[in-house]
């Protein structure tokens, strides 16, 4: 008669601590929250600036200024995502998980955009890669919703500009 632990091994069951990588989840989860706070603050600042400038343009809508406003907002949103990649790189480097800045930045950028970049993390930290991708997916989706509102306002301003001519 077989012993219970051997039967468990034959079924492919492993201890829960091997399935759920606690260090990855703690570090990655904390960084994910930091990304959420950075993104909330950044999109709020960018959205407020866009709304204020759009309101000012309502009085005297000039086509090139409307185009420039949307382009500037998109540029600022790009900068926000680049900042978040840098924050991931800082976390990866200062935690000692990635040995140099260039590799940390490349790894963070590739995973934040959900492209993937292979394995540079020490053995046992593999769950951190999808957490970085999840943070990028969350923030890209959030940026998309912000852009929908901005493009709607942009289209209103363009129509107003065409009516003034």
C-alpha positions in Angstrom: 0.0 0.0 0.0 1.3 3.4 -1.0 1.7 6.3 1.5 -0.3 9.4 1.1 2.5 11.8 0.2 3.6 9.6 -2.7 0.0 9.5 -4.0 -0.1 13.2 -3.8 3.1 13.5 -5.8 1.7 11.1 -8.5 -1.3 13.2 -8.9 0.9 16.2 -9.6 -0.3 18.2 -6.5 2.2 20.6 -5.0 2.2 22.6 -1.8 0.3 25.9 -2.1 3.5 27.9 -1.3 5.0 26.6 -4.5 2.0 27.6 -6.6 1.5 31.1 -5.1 4.8 33.0 -5.2 4.3 35.3 -2.2 7.4 37.5 -2.7 6.4 38.2 -6.4 2.9 39.0 -5.4 3.9 41.3 -2.5 6.5 43.2 -4.5 4.5 43.2 -7.7 1.3 44.1 -6.0 2.9 47.0 -4.2 4.4 48.3 -7.5 1.0 47.8 -9.2 -0.6 50.1 -6.6 2.2 52.6 -7.1 1.5 52.5 -10.8 -2.2 53.1 -10.1 -1.5 56.1 -7.9 1.0 57.6 -10.5 -1.4 57.0 -13.3 -4.4 58.5 -11.4 -2.4 61.6 -10.5 -1.0 62.0 -14.0 -4.3 61.5 -15.9 -6.0 63.9 -13.5 -3.4 66.6 -14.2 -3.4 66.0 -17.9 -7.2 65.8 -18.1 -7.6 69.0 -16.0 -5.1 70.8 -18.3 -6.9 69.6 -21.4 -10.3 70.6 -20.1 -9.1 74.1 -19.1 -7.5 74.7 -22.4 -10.5 73.3 -24.3 -12.8 75.6 -22.4 -10.6 78.6 -23.3 -10.7 77.6 -26.9 -14.5 77.5 -26.9 -14.6 81.3 -27.0 -12.3 81.6 -30.0 -11.8 78.2 -31.6 -8.7 78.2 -33.8 -8.2 75.0 -35.8 -4.4 74.7 -35.3 -4.7 75.3 -31.6 -7.3 72.6 -31.3 -5.0 70.1 -33.1 -2.1 71.2 -31.0 -4.0 70.7 -27.8 -4.9 67.1 -28.6 -1.3 66.4 -29.8 0.1 67.8 -26.6 -2.3 65.8 -24.4 -1.3 62.6 -26.3 2.4 63.5 -25.8 1.8 64.0 -22.1 0.1 60.6 -21.8 3.0 59.0 -23.5 5.3 60.7 -21.0 3.2 59.3 -18.2 3.6 55.8 -19.5 7.4 56.3 -19.9 7.5 57.5 -16.3 5.8 54.4 -15.1 8.3 52.2 -17.0 11.1 54.1 -15.4 9.5 53.6 -11.9 9.3 49.8 -12.7 13.0 49.9 -13.8 13.9 51.7 -10.5 12.1 49.1 -8.5 13.6 46.2 -10.3 17.1 47.6 -10.1 17.1 48.8 -6.5 15.5 45.5 -5.3 18.5 43.8 -6.8 16.4 41.7 -9.2 17.9 43.2 -12.3 21.7 44.0 -12.1 21.9 47.1 -14.3 19.8 50.1 -15.3 19.8 49.4 -19.1 18.6 45.9 -18.6 16.1 46.9 -16.0 14.6 49.6 -18.3 14.5 47.3 -21.3 12.9 44.5 -19.2 10.3 46.8 -17.7 9.4 48.4 -21.0 9.0 45.1 -22.8 6.9 43.6 -20.1 4.9 46.8 -19.4 3.8 46.8 -23.1 3.0 43.0 -22.8 5.5 42.2 -25.5 7.7 40.1 -23.2 11.5 40.0 -23.2 12.6 36.7 -21.9 13.9 35.9 -18.5 16.3 38.2 -16.7 14.9 37.8 -13.2 16.4 35.4 -10.7 14.9 32.0 -10.5 11.7 32.1 -8.4 10.6 35.6 -9.5 8.9 34.5 -12.7 5.4 35.7 -11.6 6.7 39.3 -11.6 6.8 39.4 -15.4 3.0 39.0 -15.8 2.4 41.5 -13.0 4.4 44.1 -14.9 2.3 43.3 -18.0 -0.9 43.6 -16.0 0.1 47.1 -14.8 0.7 48.1 -18.4 -2.6 46.7 -19.5 -4.5 48.5 -16.7 -2.9 51.8 -17.4 -3.2 51.5 -21.2 -6.9 50.8 -20.8 -7.2 53.7 -18.5 -5.4 56.0 -21.0 -7.8 54.7 -23.7 -10.8 55.8 -21.7 -9.2 59.2 -21.0 -8.5 59.6 -24.7 -12.1 58.8 -25.6 -13.2 61.8 -23.6 -10.5 64.0 -25.0 -11.3 63.1 -28.6 -15.0 63.7 -28.0 -14.2 67.2 -26.7 -11.7 67.7 -29.6 -14.4 66.8 -32.1 -16.8 69.3 -30.5 -14.2 72.0 -30.8 -13.5 71.2 -34.4 -17.2 71.4 -35.2 -17.4 74.7 -33.4 -14.3 76.0 -35.3 -15.9 75.0 -38.6 -19.2 76.8 -37.7 -17.3 80.0 -36.8 -15.6 80.2 -40.2 
